Amino acid sequence: MQVRIEKIITGGQGLARREDGMVVLTRFVLPGEKVEVKETWQRRGYVEAELVRVLEPSPERTIPACPSYTICGGCDFQHLSGPAQLQNKKEMYREALLRAGIQTDHDVLHPVLPSPSPYHYRFRIRLKVDPDGQPGFYRFRSNRVVSIDRCPVATEILNSALRGLQASPLPRSLATVIQDIELLHSPADDRIHALILPDFRRYMDRRLLADYANRLAGVQSVWLKTRTGSERLAGDSCPDLLRQDFPPEVCGCAFTLCWPPGCFSQVNVRQNEQLINLILRLAGSIAGRRVLDLFCGTGNFSVPLALNGARVTGVELSRESITWARNNGAAAGCADARFIAADVAGALGTPDITDACYDLIVLDPPRLGLGKATAQLAELGAARIIYISCDPATLVRDLAQLCARGYRLRQLAPVDMFPQTHHIEAVALLEKN
């Protein structure tokens, strides 16, 4: 079947139509291309198809850098030029706003903020383990592992550690218990940490695991994820923490964030610097003002906001992350910053939050967004809200609720945190009408 691609939709698939008008979705295509596809799945209202060949390629089509591209389930935009990636990601948000019925001025949607590096930007990768103990990534919509020795979006130091893992595969008896191995590159000192994530329902031979951890090449510290945090298995005598040093250009003065393996951190550390700078510019003059930072993690936004004079309260479910948010705040000299370990949805209804009269609320929820708690957020009545999101669909869902409760969307700035993939971060600024 031959079709003409109309656009790329949220999720990264190209949309076309059969002669009978049925929508066809297929991957690894660009708008305007004529392609031959083979139908694979009949869904309600559309069909999914596999790309057979490109008959009329777009001038924006490029040669992918990865030999496992289209096989590995990770990257899906390597066939797009850099400018084409940014333009299509912006259009995803434009369409998401239209579908959600959010009325905006023409200048609300900003151009995408490019990543400083289109490749080798990831300081963290999560690997799956096949039955033979070899690490790799899942195929698209499959639990079959693709074994790779180099990932072009990971840092070269991570790739070196990846080759070390392949040279020392997990024993077969452990491969049935270990679900994932996360490799983490500490930005400040280039140390590599490995975090092993087991299936807690199965028995694990701890002596065999310790032996495996001690013979891993290219890794300075090995950790085991537990039900309550993480436990160090092996490593040298150097510091166990990951660390990022931020230059004065980010927030006006230098500061450092530290965190242990298992706590959330942005994978694109250089783009994270630009993201923090964007948040501070949108926040404006905040000296002496009350700022609520929801899903604050280890203080990625809380600390620079406090360094700019805000009276920050951070809320985060992970107690381990809150511990390090407090440590990071104290190390930066943010004496007035306070951090609460609590579920965000539950905390929004407590007097500790409702009685504080916040001037600005910053939130960076997981991919599922804020959901039903959005109504509670609006009831706090903050003059401004800065909402950071990594999912267009859940973002516009929550924005629509906020706009229906007295807020107006003033700016939406997409941020390319994940080049070579369809994933796109965005920062929304809302003001109370």
Protein Blocks (a to p, Z undefined) as FASTA:
>chain_A
ZZddfbdcehiiacdddfkopacddehiaehiacddddfbdcehiacdddfbdfbdcfkb
ccdfbfkgokamkbfklmpcfklmmmmmmmmmmmmmmmnopacdfklpccddddfblghk
bfbdcddddfkopacdddehiabdcddfbdfkbcfklmmmmmmmmmmccdfklmmmmmbd
cddddfklopacddddddfkbccdfklmmmmmmmpghiabdcdddfklccdfbdcfbdfb
dcddddfklnopacdddddehiacdfblmlmmmmmmmmmmmnmpaehiacddehklnolm
mmmmmmnopacddddfblmlmmmmmmmmmmnopakbccddddfklmmmpmklmmnopabd
cddddfkonmlmlmmmmmnopabdcdddfbfklmmmmmmmmmmnopacfbdcdddfbghi
abdcdddddddZZ
